[in-house]
Amino acid sequence: MIGDIVETKQCQLKDAMDLFHSGQVVKVCAPMVRYSKLAFRTLVRKYSCDLCYTPMIVAADFVRSAKARDSEFTTNKGDHPLIVQFAAKEAQVLCDAARIVCPFADGIDLNCGCPQRWAMAEGYGACLINKPELVRDMVRHVRNQIDNPRFSVSIKIRIHEDLKRTVDLCQKAEATGVSWITVHGRSVEERHQPVHYDAIKIIKQSMSIPIVANGDIKTLEDAENVHHLTGADGIMVARGLLANPAMFAGYEETPLRCIQDWVDIALEHGTPFTCFHHHLMYMMERITSKQEKKVFNVLSSTSAVLDYLNDHYGM
């Protein structure tokens, strides 16, 4: 049970694959564009998050440009276990990107789930669920070219309307050596429709590698319910953690201590103001009135935000 662990401490297991064999449900922070960067990963790790992903990085740009590497990927000694998620459509490009991050991360994840039009148009993301041979080829190349056997290679997918196709994709990926598969329980066309947890359960029952469930998990209770519904080995959360980074530690809403931690971490990491402010807006959504939001959400400098927090919350 996820709820059995509510202390605000990091998991002592530092290997991603060890987590999935620990007997505990693995609590995962999703790859989120702009948001799941080093400072935020540092925060959620303080509150019982076991495994963190980077935002999705386009592998071709990452390999080609030192500027892209510097801006897209930052980490430190405490930032483990860490999975770097790549968008890729060519096996060797994914291998080259994996080789660059291998000394600094615990694994890579191939994005086969992003439904955004630009990604699909470029041949990235969710269109890959219709190309199981290409996915298999990319996984095999990384497996063959990365010497470290503990370096994980995972994929994150959406489901097909015909679930047999999804099971086939997953089984082909498993046969090639995928470490685990994260399943977002919606099709490419679905956005806000209910998540098909029954589909995740069927996929889990068809596989012998770990399966991580993803989609519409906003509270610790949701996470526990999805674990019981699907049998998944891990639970990946995106917006639920943005709204409450202490969710996995058993808090129903963001505690003030967590907001203070975010301020300290963000300032220490030199987080740009827009990102710093947006995270606070998410965290304070449930604990501020409409009137307070009107004031707080239009603040335009770090000093103004700090003054507000000091005046209203004594921070």
Secondary structure, 3 states (H helix, E strand, C coil): CHHHCCCCCCCCCCCHHHHHCCCCCEEEECCCCCCCCHHHHHHHHHCCCCEEECCCEEHHHHHHCHHHHHHHCCCCCCCCCEEEEEECCCHHHHHHHHHHHCCCCCEEEEEECCCCHHHHHCCCHHHHHHCHHHHHHHHHHHHHHCCCCCCEEEEEEECCCCHHHHHHHHHHHHHHCCCCEEEECCCCCCCCCCCCHHHHHHHHHHCCCCEEEECCCCCHHHHHHHHHHHCCCEEEECHHHHHCCCHHHCCCCCCHHHHHHHHHHHHHHCCCHHHHHHHHHHHCCCCCCHHHHHHHCCCCCHHHHHHHHHHHHCC
